[in-house]
Amino acid sequence: MSRKAQTNIRPALQERSREKRDRLISAGLSVFSRCGYAQTRMVDVAAEAGVSVGVLYQRFTDKRAFFEVIVGTLAERLERDVNEFFDEANEAWDLSELIERVVATLVEMVERDVGFFLALITVGEEVPGAIARIAAVDRHRARRLHGFAAGRGLIDRASTDEEKVFFALATAMRMLLVTATVDRDPIRLHGPSTLMELARMLTGYLQPQKT
């Protein structure tokens, strides 16, 4: 085979390799979301992905290593989402509108990945660094929100620092996770009042009324 033919084949092999890896990660995300960390078996992930368990172990040494890769992949996606949101944010928004839109993105995130977030919470010390990796995304979101809002005079830097913004967003995220697990009247994850009231609470916390 000519050198040119080999060069043409290599990108195709690399592309198939990436596709297989993505399929395994997607399957892992799905199974961990349904079963939690402790109950997930690598054989179940392989079946979900439509491959042999041997193929799965060729790429990931064990369940913990596989879970850490999934956490890293999810964190990278969430960071891209955060950056895209704030890069495209409208400078004309007031604080109420900004927070309402931030809360809407959190609702979408919880709905999409609630099972995995709940699995992540149950991991504890079994997978060192997993929770810290997602917490780093929360820190990044708080940093971007604080920078955007403070830079436009929507919040007072003296009374509302980055730590306060982080606490507000972390609290909102936990409230949404609880809501998602018991999603029924009168409080529903996608209920208009849920989004509006949570946004109003956060806005009041970040921009307290002057007395």
N, C-alpha and C positions, 0 to 999 in steps of 0.2 A: 504493500500500500504506500502511496506517495505521501510525502510530508504534508502536502496541501490537503489531502484527503483526511489525514489524521487530525489536522487542525480544525477541519470542518466538523468532525465527529465529536471532538472534546467538548465544545460548548453545548451540544445536544445532550451529552452524558451529564454534564454539570447541571443543566436545566432539569433533567429527569431526577437527578439526585436532590435538588432543591424542592421539587414538587413532592417527592416521597417524604422528605423531612417535614414539609408543611402539612402533609396529610397526617403524619404521625402526631404532630403537635396539635392539630385540630381535633384528632380523635382523643388524644389525652385530655385536652381541655373539656371535651364533652363528657368523658367518663368520670374524671375527677369531679366535675360539676354535679353529676348524678349521684355518685357513690361516696363522695368525700375521699379524703386521703387514705385513711386506714383501710377502707373496704375496696379500694381500687386495686385490681390485679393487672399485671402487665399483659397477661393473656387476653384480658377483656379489651385492653387498648388495641392490641394487635387485631383482634376480631373486628373492632370498630373501624380500624383503618383498612381492613381487607388484606392484611399481610400475615406472614407467619411470625410467631413470637421470636423466632431466631433473628429475623430481620430487625425487629425492634431492639434486641440486645446487641446487634452489631453496631448500632448508633448510640445507644445509651446503656451505661454499665448496670444501672439498677433503677428502681422506682424513684429513689430520692434524687438521683442525678437527672432523671427525666423530668421530675416535678420542677426542679430548679431551672431547667431550660424553659419550661412552659412559663414559669413566673417571669423569667427574663424577657421572653418574647412578648408576654402580655404587658409588661412594664414599658417596653419600647413602644408598643402600639399606643398605650395611654399617653406617653410623653409626646408622641407625634400629634395625638388628638389635642392635647393641651396647647402645644405650640401653634397648631393650625387655628385653634379658636382665638387665641390672643393676637396672633399675627393679622387676623382678618376682623378683629373686633372694631366696631364703629366708635370713633372718638366722640360722637355726638350723644352716646348713651349716657343717661344719668346713672347714679348708683343703683337705684331700684331696678332699672332695666338690665343693667349689667349682671347683677346678682340673680335676677330671674332667669337669665339665659345661662348662667353658670349652673344653677340648680337644674335646669332642663337637661344639660349635658350629663350631670351626675345621675339623673333619673334614667337616661338612655344607657349609661354605662352599667348601672345596677341591673337593669332589665336584661341586658345582653349577657352579663357575666356573673349574675348573682350566685349561682351554684358554685362557681370557682372561688369567689370571694369567701363564701361560707366554708368551703373546704380549706382555704388558706387559714382562716381563723382557727380551725381545729388542729392545725399542724403543730402549733406551739414550737417547741425546741427540736422537733423531729427533723426539720429541714432548716438548719441555721441560715439566717440571712434572707429567707423567703419573705417574711413579713416586712423586714427592713427595706427590701427592694421596692415593694409597693409603697411603703411609707415615704420613700424617697420621691416617688411620683407625686404623692400628696404634698410634700414639701415644695416640689417644683411648681405645682398648680398654685399653691399659696403665694409663692414668690412672684409668679407672673401676675396673679390677681392684685397683689399688693402694689407691684410696680405700675401696673396699668392704672389702678384707681388713684394711688397717691400722686402719680405723675400728672394726672388731670384734675387734681384738687377735689376729687370725689370723697376722699377720706383725709383725716388729719394725721399726718405722720407722727405727731407727738403723742397722740392718744391711741392710735391703731397701728401697731407695728406688725411685722411679718408673722410673729408668733401668734398674735391674736387672730389673724386671718387663717392661719393653719388650724388653730383650735376650732374656729367656726366651721371650716370646711370638713374637718374630721368628724365633728359632731353631726353635721348634716349627712355625711356619708353613712354613719352608723344608724341614724334615724331611718334613712331610706332602706338600708339592709333589713332592719327589723320590720319595716312596713312591707317589704317585698315578701317576707316569709309568712306574714299573716295578712295577705292582701285581700281585705274584705271591708265592707261598709262598717263604720262611716269613713274610714281612712283607707284609701286605695292609692297604689303607687302612681297611677296615671290620672288620678282625680285632679281636676283643675284647682280645687281648694288646697290639695296637698302641696302642689308646686307654689301657689301664690302665698300660702301661709308660711311655708318654710323660707321662701325668699324674703318675706316681710320680716320674719324673725332675724334672719341673718343681716339684713339691711339695718335694722334697728340696733343690732349688736355692734356692727362695724361703724355706724354713724349715729351715736347716741344723741338724743335731743339735748341741746344746750339749755341750762337752767339759769 
